[in-house]
């Protein structure tokens, strides 16, 4: 059984794991995924915590950008994408993913006057960090 075949621990499991090792940015990202999914207002703080723990890790920054985007925080998503680009080494597999996220952010911003919601309008593909429709190579 691979990691992708393993079911998500859900919000309670993600919260317990993040609380058990609060210095692990990957666990913070996993918790943020669950919080964004249920619309919990604590998602923003958890995303920020993950990026504080790994401020130069392009994989963490990319996932945080996706989660910020999914959480409707376009400015934060754009800033995180730019930070990820700054720290991405040559050949970083997430560059295409970063470009996709930045394109979505800019599209949503362009649609903002006619569509107050940050969701919908730019693409039918999902951008959730754990989506099986569009999956980050990270």
C-alpha positions in Angstrom: 0.0 0.0 0.0 1.4 3.4 -1.0 1.0 6.7 0.8 -1.5 7.8 -1.8 -3.6 4.7 -1.1 -3.7 5.4 2.6 -6.9 7.2 3.7 -6.7 10.7 5.1 -6.7 10.8 8.9 -9.4 13.5 8.8 -9.4 16.7 10.8 -9.0 15.0 14.2 -6.1 12.9 13.1 -4.4 15.8 11.3 -4.9 18.0 14.4 -3.5 15.4 16.7 -0.4 14.8 14.4 0.2 18.6 14.2 -0.1 19.0 17.9 2.2 16.1 18.5 5.0 17.7 16.4 4.2 21.4 16.0 7.7 22.0 14.4 6.9 19.8 11.4 5.7 22.0 8.5 4.4 19.0 6.5 2.1 18.2 9.4 0.9 21.8 9.6 0.1 21.7 5.9 -1.8 18.5 6.3 -3.8 20.1 9.1 -4.4 23.2 6.9 -5.7 20.9 4.1 -8.4 19.6 6.5 -9.2 23.0 7.9 -9.6 24.6 4.5 -11.9 21.6 3.5 -14.3 22.3 6.3 -14.0 26.1 6.1 -12.4 26.5 9.5 -11.2 30.1 10.1 -8.0 28.8 11.8 -6.8 27.6 8.4 -5.0 30.9 7.7 -3.0 30.7 10.9 -2.0 27.1 10.3 -0.9 28.0 6.7 1.2 30.9 8.1 2.7 28.6 10.8 3.8 26.1 8.1 5.5 28.8 6.1 7.2 30.2 9.2 8.6 26.8 9.9 9.9 26.4 6.3 10.3 29.9 4.9 12.6 28.8 2.0 11.1 25.4 1.2 9.5 25.7 -2.3 7.4 22.6 -1.8 5.9 23.9 1.5 5.4 27.4 0.0 3.7 25.9 -3.1 1.3 23.9 -1.0 0.6 26.9 1.2 -0.1 29.0 -1.9 -2.6 26.4 -3.1 -4.3 26.2 0.3 -4.4 30.0 0.5 -6.0 30.1 -2.9 -8.5 27.5 -2.0 -9.2 29.5 1.2 -10.0 32.5 -0.9 -6.9 34.5 0.1 -5.7 35.6 -3.3 -3.1 38.1 -2.1 -1.5 35.6 0.3 -1.5 33.0 -2.5 0.2 35.3 -4.9 2.9 36.3 -2.3 3.5 32.6 -1.5 3.8 31.7 -5.2 6.4 34.5 -5.6 8.3 33.3 -2.5 8.3 29.7 -3.8 9.7 30.9 -7.2 12.5 32.8 -5.4 13.6 29.7 -3.5 13.0 27.0 -6.2 16.2 25.4 -7.3 16.8 24.8 -11.0 14.8 21.8 -12.2 12.2 22.1 -9.4 9.3 19.9 -10.4 6.8 22.3 -9.0 7.4 25.2 -11.4 4.5 24.2 -13.6 2.3 23.9 -10.6 3.4 27.3 -9.3 2.6 28.8 -12.7 -0.8 27.2 -12.7 -1.6 28.6 -9.2 -0.4 32.0 -10.1 -2.5 32.0 -13.3 -5.6 31.0 -11.2 -4.9 33.8 -8.7 -4.6 36.4 -11.5 -7.7 35.0 -13.2 -9.8 35.2 -10.0 -8.5 38.7 -9.3 -9.6 39.8 -12.8 -13.0 38.3 -12.3 -13.4 39.8 -8.8 -15.5 42.8 -9.8 -18.1 40.7 -11.5 -17.9 37.7 -9.2 -17.3 38.7 -5.5 -16.6 35.1 -4.5 -13.1 33.9 -5.0 -14.4 30.5 -6.1 -15.5 29.6 -9.6 -15.2 31.1 -13.0 -11.6 30.4 -14.2 -11.5 26.7 -14.6 -13.4 23.5 -14.0 -10.3 21.8 -12.6 -9.9 21.7 -8.8 -6.7 23.1 -7.3 -7.0 21.6 -3.7 -3.6 20.6 -2.5 -4.7 16.9 -2.2 -7.0 16.8 -5.2 -6.9 13.7 -7.4 -8.1 15.8 -10.3 -5.1 18.1 -10.4 -2.2 16.8 -8.2 1.0 18.6 -7.4 4.1 16.7 -8.1 5.3 17.7 -4.7 
